[in-house]
Amino acid sequence: MLASKSPQSATSDEFMHAGVIVDPARLVCSRHWAQQLNLAASSAARSMLLGATRSRFRGRGMEFEEVRHYQAGDDIRSIDWKVSARTGETFTKLFCEDRERPCHIILDQRASMFFGSETQFKSVLATELAVALAWAALNGGDRVGGQVLGQGRELDCRAKRHKSAVLQFLHHSVAMNHALLTPTPRMESGAAPASVLSLAQSLTECRRITRPGTAVFIVSDFNGLGAEFEQALSTLARHTDVTLIQVYDPFELSLPVDGDLRISDGQHHTRIRWTAGLQRQYQRLVSEREDALHTAAKRARARLLTASTAIKARSILGSVYRD
């Protein structure tokens, strides 16, 4: 990392090389390896729009699934007359419909994401994961949209089935990520910080702009969860397929320090005496946060994945979404 340099003295290329901010060229190139990902591998489409995702909905669709005994209410046009004549009983054909599954990605680029002790910052890994998911969804024939949450503002792009939608999401992601290098008003003058948008607010907005059946991916460290987040997540998950991707840094889980701990926000520095008591208190807080996230995901019936800054985005997604 660039521990010896200040944000003012280091160049953007040095920051990108060190994994402090994202490299836009890498995000564009991730389109190639993202083609190997299949986001629909373990999900069922809820949408009623026809498309390329094979769903668990049954009806008169494009792909034959099975033959079963005729039941009251079945469409008589689906009766399999050959099987019925051969067996002397009435059988009907079932088909598996192909339905579109729009993809919506929420990327967290708030201040808590601007940290890393391994090969990359959490904000960098999260951005690479989010953009790769967008490329993969587009490659699968789905409409792609998203929201990028930063300090005090949010940028969004509505779902489209076109490369321009991914490039717009990529552009917003890079802008928010690189903005993390700019000191906030509080850092510069000690003034009160700008209003901070919560993840719960983003989920509420997501529910408003997405259609039922949308595959929603939320990429964040999920720092500062509360009752509002859990409620917003449950509401969103009633009509969409939600996947939470928790980005973390190993250093955060168990601070491997003994003695003085130097803390910096990029502008100011201080030291605290790290004691065994503080270590226990910190571990308790970490455990409580993890339990809260798992509980919220379970209640919302959302999928929860983890992503360590010690592992590259390609390996993380490849281990989950590879055919």
C-alpha angles and dihedrals in degrees: 000000000000098000093142096052132070123226089252097055101042122079127232091249090055091049092049092047090050093050094246095120131016124267108229091208091058090051092053092046092051086076089081099055092036088067087075092061124095109197093181095057095107104017135089120220117239095183121108092214117108114240145123103297117101108228137191091241112117126213142090098331141136104279126056113231112171149323122246139165115291113260130197109274096028116135107260089214088070095057112126099224095185094055091041092052093047096049100032090234131096116258130179132205122239124205133197111228126223110229135177118250111197115211124222122183126197112199121193115213100162124135096272088063092059096090138093141156098181130053096311144016120259089245091056095048091046091052093049091049093048096048092046089052089052092051091047092051092049091049088053091057096254130136111252130210138148155165128242113204119205139161106305098344144056132210121203139183125199121236118275134163094231139094089244089068092057092044090052090050089047091051092050090047094052092046093052093043095051090045088068087075090063113088115241120239089259091056093049103044110003090251122144112282123251116266111286118222115224128226088238090061090052092051091051090052090046090056089053098050102036129080125234111275095032117146105234121196118191114195112190145114086245092225117175100019121179145162091289091058093049092049093047091048093050092049092049094047093055090075105020139050105249127199119184117205110194112203114202142166118228090228090063095057095059119005104223095208137120124190123355118020119202115213128190137174091198093268107044131039135202140163131226130190106246111212134180089254092055090047092055091047091050093049090051091053091048091051092048091051092049092048091050092052094047091048093050092049093048094049091048091044088233124153115248122205129174129218123193123206086228090070129064120245092241093058093045096052094037091058091055109031104031114122 
